[in-house]
Amino acid sequence: MRAPYGLNILDNCVSCPIRGEHLFCNLPLPAAQRLNEIKSTAVYPKGAMLFIEGQQPRGVFVLCAGKAKLSTSSREGKTIITKISDSGDILGLNGVVSNRPYEVTAEMMEPGQANFVPRDSFLHMLKDFPEVAMRVAQQLSRTTTPRMRRFARWDWRFRRPLNLPSCCFRGRPRPRKMTDRRM
């Protein structure tokens, strides 16, 4: 079916043409049928926010078409892009499984389609289908959380990690604080 933005709506996970290409899309038939029952499909314009950093997790988004930018904020308030997600990626997985607020903001970079799966339904699916739970564990093991934590602890004024003693910078010019005269 044709939708706004010239996209083909992929409304059935069982008959999806990209089903075999992605970690979470290539599910056994019973699991794909369950996913079909519990998801809701939506088309999003460029710039649409799927979820925002710090928001309580409502569910996961399976990106079917389009690209999404995942970003976080540094302590200085700068936006840091942590990943560009593509079709087949699951967004919000870490927050849903850990029941902690989303660690990133997900924003559509171009018009696209995503299937939303509510948190409780998703967690029940993991209990009912161990293979799906294993795939989720694989996806979480590849998560960008360690990279995001490094970025959050980076002191952008001095271009070095926070809380490191100056002896770690021997042989390099010592970072200087910015003053009003230099701005």
Z-matrix of the N, CA and C atoms (Angstrom, degrees):
N
C 1 1.438
C 2 1.530 1 108.41
N 3 1.335 2 117.15 1 136.11
C 4 1.464 3 122.65 2 178.38
C 5 1.529 4 108.83 3 -81.26
N 6 1.321 5 115.39 4 143.46
C 7 1.455 6 121.14 5 -178.93
C 8 1.521 7 108.83 6 -131.08
N 9 1.320 8 116.43 7 178.56
C 10 1.465 9 118.33 8 175.07
C 11 1.526 10 110.90 9 -55.76
N 12 1.306 11 116.85 10 158.44
C 13 1.463 12 125.26 11 177.82
C 14 1.524 13 112.03 12 68.55
N 15 1.347 14 118.83 13 13.40
C 16 1.454 15 121.35 14 177.80
C 17 1.518 16 114.38 15 72.01
N 18 1.324 17 117.88 16 18.62
C 19 1.466 18 121.45 17 -179.81
C 20 1.523 19 111.02 18 -86.45
N 21 1.304 20 116.22 19 148.47
C 22 1.457 21 120.89 20 168.86
C 23 1.515 22 107.16 21 -91.27
N 24 1.325 23 117.69 22 120.18
C 25 1.461 24 121.15 23 -179.88
C 26 1.522 25 108.52 24 -70.78
N 27 1.314 26 115.57 25 125.99
C 28 1.465 27 122.09 26 175.55
C 29 1.524 28 106.12 27 -99.57
N 30 1.329 29 115.97 28 89.37
C 31 1.460 30 120.55 29 -170.56
C 32 1.521 31 113.80 30 -92.99
N 33 1.323 32 117.62 31 -13.92
C 34 1.453 33 120.51 32 -176.33
C 35 1.527 34 109.35 33 -123.38
N 36 1.329 35 115.98 34 112.44
C 37 1.474 36 120.22 35 -177.89
C 38 1.531 37 112.23 36 -64.97
N 39 1.316 38 117.46 37 -28.14
C 40 1.466 39 121.00 38 -178.46
C 41 1.520 40 111.28 39 -69.28
N 42 1.333 41 117.15 40 -36.77
C 43 1.465 42 120.27 41 -177.56
C 44 1.532 43 112.86 42 -106.65
N 45 1.309 44 117.87 43 17.90
C 46 1.468 45 122.23 44 -178.69
C 47 1.532 46 110.21 45 -64.54
N 48 1.341 47 118.35 46 133.06
C 49 1.467 48 120.53 47 -178.79
C 50 1.532 49 113.90 48 -69.52
N 51 1.330 50 119.25 49 -22.71
C 52 1.464 51 120.56 50 178.97
C 53 1.528 52 111.68 51 -100.21
N 54 1.317 53 117.13 52 13.15
C 55 1.460 54 122.91 53 -174.33
C 56 1.528 55 113.19 54 -56.26
N 57 1.295 56 118.69 55 -40.75
C 58 1.454 57 121.26 56 -175.98
C 59 1.513 58 115.05 57 -80.80
N 60 1.335 59 117.96 58 -6.71
C 61 1.451 60 120.94 59 -171.74
C 62 1.521 61 115.20 60 -91.01
N 63 1.321 62 118.57 61 -14.87
C 64 1.461 63 120.51 62 -171.43
C 65 1.524 64 111.77 63 -126.00
N 66 1.312 65 114.52 64 153.44
C 67 1.458 66 122.45 65 -175.45
C 68 1.526 67 112.44 66 -53.31
N 69 1.312 68 117.59 67 -49.91
C 70 1.455 69 120.11 68 -175.09
C 71 1.521 70 112.53 69 -89.79
N 72 1.314 71 118.18 70 -19.82
C 73 1.468 72 120.99 71 -178.12
C 74 1.524 73 111.72 72 -76.73
N 75 1.306 74 118.13 73 -29.75
C 76 1.456 75 122.09 74 -175.94
C 77 1.535 76 110.13 75 -88.21
N 78 1.320 77 116.06 76 63.90
C 79 1.462 78 121.80 77 -178.19
C 80 1.523 79 110.68 78 -90.86
N 81 1.338 80 117.05 79 155.87
C 82 1.466 81 119.06 80 172.00
C 83 1.538 82 108.90 81 -58.66
N 84 1.311 83 116.88 82 153.35
C 85 1.463 84 121.67 83 -174.74
C 86 1.538 85 113.44 84 -52.62
N 87 1.341 86 120.36 85 -47.38
C 88 1.475 87 118.62 86 -179.83
C 89 1.540 88 112.43 87 -61.46
N 90 1.321 89 117.42 88 -38.07
C 91 1.463 90 120.56 89 179.24
C 92 1.527 91 110.65 90 -69.34
N 93 1.336 92 117.52 91 -39.66
C 94 1.465 93 121.15 92 177.78
C 95 1.529 94 110.50 93 -64.27
N 96 1.326 95 116.69 94 -37.76
C 97 1.463 96 120.02 95 177.25
C 98 1.528 97 111.16 96 -65.33
N 99 1.334 98 116.65 97 -40.57
C 100 1.474 99 120.09 98 177.74
C 101 1.521 100 110.13 99 -64.38
N 102 1.333 101 116.52 100 -43.45
C 103 1.461 102 120.20 101 178.40
C 104 1.525 103 110.06 102 -58.49
N 105 1.324 104 116.48 103 -40.78
C 106 1.461 105 121.55 104 178.20
C 107 1.522 106 111.41 105 -59.29
N 108 1.327 107 116.71 106 -35.89
C 109 1.466 108 121.44 107 -177.43
C 110 1.528 109 112.82 108 -75.36
N 111 1.323 110 117.82 109 -32.39
C 112 1.467 111 119.93 110 -171.56
C 113 1.526 112 114.29 111 -101.25
N 114 1.312 113 118.40 112 -8.60
C 115 1.461 114 121.24 113 -177.30
C 116 1.520 115 111.50 114 -91.37
N 117 1.325 116 114.56 115 159.36
C 118 1.461 117 119.57 116 169.13
C 119 1.527 118 106.70 117 -126.95
N 120 1.315 119 115.40 118 135.69
C 121 1.458 120 122.35 119 -175.00
C 122 1.516 121 109.80 120 -97.93
N 123 1.327 122 116.42 121 137.29
C 124 1.465 123 120.72 122 176.73
C 125 1.522 124 109.42 123 -145.16
N 126 1.325 125 115.54 124 152.09
C 127 1.456 126 123.16 125 174.74
C 128 1.521 127 106.81 126 -105.69
N 129 1.331 128 115.98 127 133.84
C 130 1.463 129 121.70 128 -175.83
C 131 1.520 130 110.34 129 -119.56
N 132 1.323 131 117.56 130 140.04
C 133 1.474 132 120.26 131 176.28
C 134 1.526 133 110.87 132 -79.55
N 135 1.305 134 115.56 133 167.30
C 136 1.467 135 121.35 134 174.15
C 137 1.528 136 107.96 135 -58.32
N 138 1.348 137 115.63 136 135.26
C 139 1.458 138 120.79 137 178.09
C 140 1.524 139 114.38 138 90.80
N 141 1.333 140 117.68 139 -8.04
C 142 1.464 141 120.11 140 179.41
C 143 1.525 142 110.06 141 -67.31
N 144 1.325 143 116.11 142 136.22
C 145 1.461 144 121.81 143 177.54
C 146 1.528 145 108.71 144 -92.38
N 147 1.323 146 115.87 145 120.73
C 148 1.463 147 119.16 146 177.21
C 149 1.524 148 109.95 147 -79.10
N 150 1.321 149 116.23 148 -41.63
C 151 1.462 150 121.99 149 172.23
C 152 1.516 151 108.31 150 -158.02
N 153 1.334 152 115.15 151 165.27
C 154 1.460 153 120.76 152 -173.76
C 155 1.523 154 109.95 153 -122.56
N 156 1.319 155 116.01 154 141.14
C 157 1.463 156 122.69 155 177.20
C 158 1.528 157 109.59 156 -50.45
N 159 1.339 158 115.91 157 131.05
C 160 1.458 159 121.42 158 179.31
C 161 1.517 160 114.03 159 92.62
N 162 1.326 161 117.92 160 -13.15
C 163 1.456 162 122.37 161 179.37
C 164 1.530 163 109.83 162 -75.00
N 165 1.327 164 116.99 163 142.34
C 166 1.463 165 120.53 164 176.43
C 167 1.533 166 108.83 165 -65.09
N 168 1.325 167 117.39 166 138.35
C 169 1.473 168 119.73 167 -175.74
C 170 1.528 169 112.44 168 -70.91
N 171 1.330 170 114.92 169 124.47
C 172 1.469 171 121.40 170 177.21
C 173 1.514 172 111.29 171 -95.64
N 174 1.345 173 115.99 172 -24.62
C 175 1.451 174 120.54 173 -177.72
C 176 1.510 175 110.24 174 168.77
N 177 1.330 176 115.81 175 -173.83
C 178 1.460 177 121.45 176 179.00
C 179 1.527 178 109.20 177 -108.27
N 180 1.320 179 114.35 178 156.83
C 181 1.456 180 121.85 179 175.67
C 182 1.518 181 107.73 180 -117.49
N 183 1.326 182 117.19 181 125.55
C 184 1.460 183 121.91 182 173.40
C 185 1.525 184 105.58 183 -98.30
N 186 1.319 185 116.06 184 113.51
C 187 1.457 186 121.45 185 -177.03
C 188 1.528 187 108.68 186 -77.31
N 189 1.331 188 116.37 187 115.96
C 190 1.464 189 121.39 188 -177.19
C 191 1.524 190 112.03 189 -95.78
N 192 1.307 191 117.29 190 -35.02
C 193 1.466 192 122.10 191 -179.84
C 194 1.516 193 107.87 192 -150.70
N 195 1.328 194 115.93 193 145.84
C 196 1.452 195 120.42 194 179.86
C 197 1.523 196 112.34 195 97.08
N 198 1.320 197 115.16 196 -177.88
C 199 1.466 198 122.15 197 179.27
C 200 1.514 199 108.90 198 -127.06
N 201 1.334 200 115.06 199 146.10
C 202 1.461 201 120.76 200 177.12
C 203 1.518 202 109.16 201 -126.56
N 204 1.317 203 115.57 202 142.01
C 205 1.462 204 122.21 203 178.31
C 206 1.520 205 107.72 204 -98.02
N 207 1.337 206 116.51 205 126.53
C 208 1.456 207 121.47 206 174.58
C 209 1.519 208 106.88 207 -102.22
N 210 1.316 209 116.33 208 127.47
C 211 1.463 210 120.14 209 -177.73
C 212 1.513 211 110.49 210 -139.85
N 213 1.320 212 114.68 211 158.84
C 214 1.461 213 121.82 212 177.49
C 215 1.522 214 107.46 213 -136.27
N 216 1.309 215 116.29 214 169.42
C 217 1.460 216 121.29 215 179.48
C 218 1.516 217 110.05 216 -109.69
N 219 1.327 218 115.66 217 137.72
C 220 1.462 219 120.18 218 175.79
C 221 1.526 220 108.63 219 -80.98
N 222 1.313 221 116.17 220 172.95
C 223 1.471 222 120.20 221 177.91
C 224 1.519 223 111.99 222 -62.25
N 225 1.318 224 115.68 223 -26.74
C 226 1.468 225 120.06 224 179.54
C 227 1.525 226 112.06 225 -84.70
N 228 1.324 227 117.12 226 -0.33
C 229 1.451 228 120.76 227 178.49
C 230 1.520 229 114.87 228 89.43
N 231 1.312 230 117.74 229 6.57
C 232 1.469 231 120.73 230 178.40
C 233 1.527 232 109.61 231 -80.33
N 234 1.319 233 115.99 232 144.19
C 235 1.457 234 121.47 233 176.52
C 236 1.515 235 109.22 234 -87.02
N 237 1.322 236 115.93 235 129.73
C 238 1.457 237 121.57 236 -178.36
C 239 1.531 238 107.82 237 -120.38
N 240 1.315 239 116.95 238 120.68
C 241 1.460 240 121.01 239 176.64
C 242 1.523 241 107.66 240 -77.13
N 243 1.326 242 116.24 241 121.91
C 244 1.461 243 120.54 242 -178.30
C 245 1.521 244 112.35 243 -97.84
N 246 1.332 245 117.01 244 -25.89
C 247 1.461 246 119.73 245 -178.02
C 248 1.519 247 109.97 246 -166.27
N 249 1.316 248 115.46 247 149.99
C 250 1.457 249 122.12 248 168.59
C 251 1.526 250 105.37 249 -108.48
N 252 1.328 251 116.17 250 114.58
C 253 1.465 252 120.85 251 -178.79
C 254 1.512 253 110.27 252 -90.39
N 255 1.322 254 114.98 253 149.68
C 256 1.452 255 122.14 254 -177.24
C 257 1.528 256 109.26 255 -125.93
N 258 1.303 257 116.94 256 178.74
C 259 1.463 258 122.18 257 179.20
C 260 1.518 259 111.04 258 -51.42
N 261 1.325 260 115.24 259 136.65
C 262 1.460 261 121.16 260 178.38
C 263 1.514 262 113.93 261 94.96
N 264 1.336 263 118.21 262 -14.18
C 265 1.460 264 120.70 263 179.62
C 266 1.529 265 110.34 264 -76.50
N 267 1.333 266 114.95 265 149.70
C 268 1.462 267 121.47 266 175.98
C 269 1.520 268 106.80 267 -104.75
N 270 1.315 269 116.15 268 123.77
C 271 1.456 270 121.20 269 -177.57
C 272 1.531 271 109.57 270 -106.63
N 273 1.323 272 115.42 271 137.28
C 274 1.462 273 120.58 272 178.07
C 275 1.509 274 114.23 273 88.29
N 276 1.305 275 116.50 274 8.15
C 277 1.464 276 121.70 275 -174.84
C 278 1.527 277 112.62 276 -62.19
N 279 1.322 278 116.89 277 -45.32
C 280 1.458 279 120.59 278 -177.21
C 281 1.524 280 111.68 279 -60.63
N 282 1.320 281 117.39 280 -45.05
C 283 1.461 282 121.32 281 179.49
C 284 1.510 283 112.83 282 -64.69
N 285 1.322 284 116.99 283 -39.88
C 286 1.463 285 121.00 284 -178.52
C 287 1.523 286 111.19 285 -67.65
N 288 1.323 287 117.19 286 -45.14
C 289 1.465 288 120.42 287 -177.64
C 290 1.533 289 110.84 288 -70.28
N 291 1.327 290 117.32 289 -39.55
C 292 1.467 291 120.50 290 -177.56
C 293 1.529 292 112.97 291 -86.14
N 294 1.319 293 117.04 292 -11.13
C 295 1.467 294 123.61 293 -175.95
C 296 1.532 295 110.82 294 56.98
N 297 1.320 296 115.91 295 38.27
C 298 1.459 297 122.48 296 175.40
C 299 1.529 298 107.53 297 -118.22
N 300 1.301 299 117.58 298 158.17
C 301 1.476 300 118.95 299 -178.59
C 302 1.530 301 111.77 300 -56.10
N 303 1.325 302 113.98 301 151.49
C 304 1.461 303 119.48 302 176.72
C 305 1.524 304 108.58 303 -55.09
N 306 1.331 305 117.33 304 136.83
C 307 1.465 306 122.17 305 -178.69
C 308 1.513 307 112.66 306 -89.45
N 309 1.315 308 117.10 307 -11.91
C 310 1.460 309 121.77 308 -178.62
C 311 1.522 310 109.44 309 -135.35
N 312 1.314 311 114.77 310 168.50
C 313 1.459 312 122.41 311 170.82
C 314 1.517 313 106.99 312 -104.02
N 315 1.325 314 117.19 313 135.28
C 316 1.467 315 121.82 314 177.78
C 317 1.526 316 108.60 315 -110.92
N 318 1.327 317 115.43 316 118.37
C 319 1.460 318 121.95 317 -178.16
C 320 1.523 319 109.42 318 -126.30
N 321 1.309 320 116.86 319 133.08
C 322 1.462 321 121.16 320 178.79
C 323 1.526 322 109.33 321 -68.73
N 324 1.341 323 116.20 322 129.47
C 325 1.463 324 121.57 323 178.71
C 326 1.525 325 111.76 324 -89.31
N 327 1.309 326 116.09 325 -17.87
C 328 1.453 327 123.24 326 179.26
C 329 1.520 328 106.50 327 -153.84
N 330 1.322 329 118.00 328 162.60
C 331 1.458 330 117.97 329 177.09
C 332 1.523 331 110.53 330 -56.44
N 333 1.318 332 116.32 331 140.93
C 334 1.463 333 119.26 332 -178.01
C 335 1.509 334 112.43 333 -164.06
N 336 1.320 335 114.63 334 179.32
C 337 1.459 336 122.00 335 -179.43
C 338 1.516 337 109.18 336 -121.83
N 339 1.324 338 115.17 337 139.78
C 340 1.458 339 120.50 338 174.80
C 341 1.519 340 108.78 339 -139.29
N 342 1.321 341 114.93 340 143.31
C 343 1.457 342 120.90 341 173.65
C 344 1.517 343 107.99 342 -97.43
N 345 1.319 344 116.30 343 127.04
C 346 1.456 345 121.28 344 178.50
C 347 1.518 346 108.83 345 -97.62
N 348 1.345 347 116.08 346 131.08
C 349 1.465 348 121.92 347 177.40
C 350 1.523 349 106.99 348 -120.23
N 351 1.336 350 117.95 349 115.95
C 352 1.464 351 120.42 350 -179.56
C 353 1.529 352 111.66 351 -58.87
N 354 1.319 353 115.86 352 148.39
C 355 1.459 354 123.07 353 -174.21
C 356 1.532 355 112.75 354 -54.12
N 357 1.315 356 118.04 355 -52.38
C 358 1.470 357 120.43 356 -177.07
C 359 1.527 358 112.05 357 -62.13
N 360 1.311 359 116.67 358 -43.07
C 361 1.471 360 120.28 359 178.47
C 362 1.522 361 110.88 360 -63.44
N 363 1.335 362 116.50 361 -39.69
C 364 1.453 363 121.04 362 179.82
C 365 1.532 364 110.53 363 -64.71
N 366 1.328 365 116.90 364 -45.24
C 367 1.465 366 120.56 365 -179.69
C 368 1.530 367 111.82 366 -65.03
N 369 1.342 368 117.46 367 -36.62
C 370 1.466 369 120.20 368 175.06
C 371 1.530 370 110.66 369 -64.82
N 372 1.321 371 116.27 370 -38.10
C 373 1.464 372 120.16 371 178.36
C 374 1.528 373 110.34 372 -63.00
N 375 1.333 374 117.23 373 -39.62
C 376 1.468 375 120.50 374 178.11
C 377 1.524 376 111.29 375 -62.76
N 378 1.325 377 117.04 376 -37.87
C 379 1.473 378 120.64 377 178.76
C 380 1.526 379 111.49 378 -68.88
N 381 1.322 380 116.03 379 -37.07
C 382 1.468 381 120.76 380 -176.10
C 383 1.527 382 113.43 381 -80.91
N 384 1.329 383 117.60 382 -23.82
C 385 1.459 384 121.37 383 -176.50
C 386 1.530 385 110.05 384 -128.39
N 387 1.342 386 117.48 385 92.93
C 388 1.472 387 120.94 386 -178.02
C 389 1.530 388 113.80 387 -57.72
N 390 1.318 389 117.54 388 -32.41
C 391 1.467 390 119.16 389 178.93
C 392 1.524 391 111.42 390 -65.25
N 393 1.315 392 116.29 391 -36.40
C 394 1.460 393 120.44 392 176.93
C 395 1.530 394 109.24 393 -67.26
N 396 1.331 395 116.54 394 -41.09
C 397 1.465 396 120.31 395 177.79
C 398 1.525 397 110.63 396 -60.82
N 399 1.320 398 117.33 397 -38.11
C 400 1.468 399 120.74 398 178.38
C 401 1.524 400 110.74 399 -65.95
N 402 1.309 401 117.40 400 -40.24
C 403 1.466 402 120.35 401 178.26
C 404 1.526 403 111.23 402 -65.55
N 405 1.321 404 115.82 403 -37.02
C 406 1.462 405 119.88 404 176.99
C 407 1.525 406 109.44 405 -64.58
N 408 1.340 407 117.17 406 -41.50
C 409 1.464 408 120.83 407 177.31
C 410 1.532 409 110.31 408 -61.14
N 411 1.322 410 117.29 409 -40.56
C 412 1.468 411 120.62 410 177.82
C 413 1.520 412 110.73 411 -62.89
N 414 1.319 413 115.61 412 -44.23
C 415 1.465 414 120.34 413 -179.68
C 416 1.534 415 110.02 414 -63.03
N 417 1.322 416 117.29 415 -43.29
C 418 1.461 417 120.83 416 -179.29
C 419 1.527 418 111.61 417 -66.03
N 420 1.326 419 116.98 418 -31.81
C 421 1.464 420 119.23 419 179.67
C 422 1.520 421 111.23 420 -68.54
N 423 1.320 422 116.89 421 -20.07
C 424 1.468 423 121.19 422 178.75
C 425 1.521 424 112.42 423 -98.20
N 426 1.303 425 116.68 424 6.98
C 427 1.457 426 120.96 425 -173.14
C 428 1.528 427 111.73 426 -62.07
N 429 1.289 428 114.66 427 160.51
C 430 1.460 429 120.36 428 -178.19
C 431 1.523 430 111.96 429 -92.34
N 432 1.316 431 119.01 430 9.81
C 433 1.459 432 121.30 431 -176.91
C 434 1.523 433 113.35 432 -53.98
N 435 1.352 434 120.59 433 -47.33
C 436 1.465 435 118.11 434 178.62
C 437 1.531 436 112.81 435 -59.35
N 438 1.331 437 116.66 436 -37.23
C 439 1.459 438 120.39 437 178.59
C 440 1.524 439 110.71 438 -66.99
N 441 1.334 440 116.92 439 -40.05
C 442 1.459 441 120.09 440 179.94
C 443 1.521 442 110.62 441 -65.57
N 444 1.314 443 117.41 442 -39.64
C 445 1.464 444 120.20 443 178.80
C 446 1.523 445 110.87 444 -63.81
N 447 1.334 446 116.84 445 -38.71
C 448 1.459 447 119.63 446 176.85
C 449 1.518 448 110.48 447 -62.03
N 450 1.342 449 117.53 448 -44.62
C 451 1.454 450 121.10 449 179.68
C 452 1.528 451 110.98 450 -63.15
N 453 1.323 452 117.28 451 -41.18
C 454 1.459 453 120.92 452 -178.69
C 455 1.521 454 111.21 453 -64.34
N 456 1.324 455 118.02 454 -29.04
C 457 1.461 456 121.57 455 -179.47
C 458 1.524 457 112.31 456 -92.19
N 459 1.293 458 118.91 457 4.89
C 460 1.453 459 123.02 458 -177.50
C 461 1.524 460 109.01 459 -83.57
N 462 1.279 461 116.57 460 132.88
C 463 1.455 462 121.45 461 177.06
C 464 1.525 463 107.53 462 -93.59
N 465 1.326 464 116.94 463 101.04
C 466 1.458 465 121.93 464 -172.70
C 467 1.529 466 112.55 465 -69.66
N 468 1.328 467 117.25 466 -22.01
C 469 1.467 468 118.79 467 178.67
C 470 1.524 469 110.70 468 -66.20
N 471 1.343 470 115.94 469 -38.51
C 472 1.456 471 120.28 470 -176.60
C 473 1.519 472 112.88 471 -106.12
N 474 1.330 473 116.64 472 -2.88
C 475 1.465 474 122.49 473 -178.62
C 476 1.532 475 111.58 474 55.34
N 477 1.321 476 115.67 475 48.03
C 478 1.465 477 121.87 476 176.71
C 479 1.521 478 108.33 477 -152.10
N 480 1.332 479 117.70 478 161.14
C 481 1.464 480 119.82 479 177.15
C 482 1.522 481 110.79 480 -63.43
N 483 1.329 482 115.55 481 149.15
C 484 1.460 483 120.63 482 177.14
C 485 1.522 484 110.67 483 -69.99
N 486 1.312 485 116.37 484 155.40
C 487 1.467 486 124.31 485 172.05
C 488 1.521 487 114.51 486 63.63
N 489 1.307 488 118.80 487 20.51
C 490 1.458 489 119.48 488 173.70
C 491 1.516 490 108.48 489 -92.99
N 492 1.320 491 117.93 490 135.98
C 493 1.460 492 119.02 491 178.30
C 494 1.526 493 110.43 492 -67.08
N 495 1.320 494 115.51 493 154.69
C 496 1.461 495 119.99 494 -177.20
C 497 1.527 496 112.07 495 -65.41
N 498 1.350 497 118.21 496 -19.13
C 499 1.465 498 118.95 497 178.73
C 500 1.528 499 111.63 498 -64.53
N 501 1.330 500 116.95 499 -18.09
C 502 1.469 501 120.50 500 178.26
C 503 1.522 502 111.35 501 -72.60
N 504 1.313 503 116.79 502 -11.80
C 505 1.453 504 120.41 503 -175.76
C 506 1.524 505 112.18 504 -111.54
N 507 1.332 506 118.18 505 24.24
C 508 1.461 507 121.40 506 178.54
C 509 1.523 508 109.93 507 -60.58
N 510 1.307 509 114.98 508 139.50
C 511 1.452 510 119.43 509 178.44
C 512 1.516 511 112.59 510 85.20
N 513 1.309 512 117.96 511 -7.19
C 514 1.460 513 121.72 512 178.48
C 515 1.520 514 107.69 513 -115.98
N 516 1.295 515 116.98 514 153.63
C 517 1.461 516 117.90 515 177.10
C 518 1.521 517 110.02 516 -61.28
N 519 1.307 518 115.56 517 135.29
C 520 1.459 519 121.10 518 -179.76
C 521 1.530 520 108.96 519 -70.37
N 522 1.324 521 117.22 520 129.14
C 523 1.468 522 119.45 521 178.61
C 524 1.520 523 110.15 522 -61.84
N 525 1.318 524 115.64 523 141.71
C 526 1.445 525 120.35 524 178.94
C 527 1.516 526 109.91 525 -112.53
N 528 1.319 527 115.67 526 149.21
C 529 1.451 528 119.48 527 176.27
C 530 1.524 529 108.64 528 -72.29
N 531 1.321 530 114.32 529 146.38
C 532 1.461 531 118.10 530 178.14
C 533 1.522 532 109.02 531 -79.25
N 534 1.293 533 116.63 532 139.45
C 535 1.458 534 121.50 533 177.50
C 536 1.510 535 109.18 534 -116.63
N 537 1.302 536 114.66 535 165.86
C 538 1.459 537 119.50 536 -179.86
C 539 1.519 538 111.40 537 -62.20
N 540 1.335 539 117.80 538 -30.30
C 541 1.463 540 120.75 539 -177.94
C 542 1.533 541 111.57 540 -64.67
N 543 1.333 542 117.07 541 -31.22
C 544 1.467 543 120.04 542 -176.76
C 545 1.517 544 112.80 543 -85.11
N 546 1.289 545 119.04 544 -15.18
C 547 1.479 546 121.71 545 -174.26
C 548 1.475 547 112.78 546 -76.72
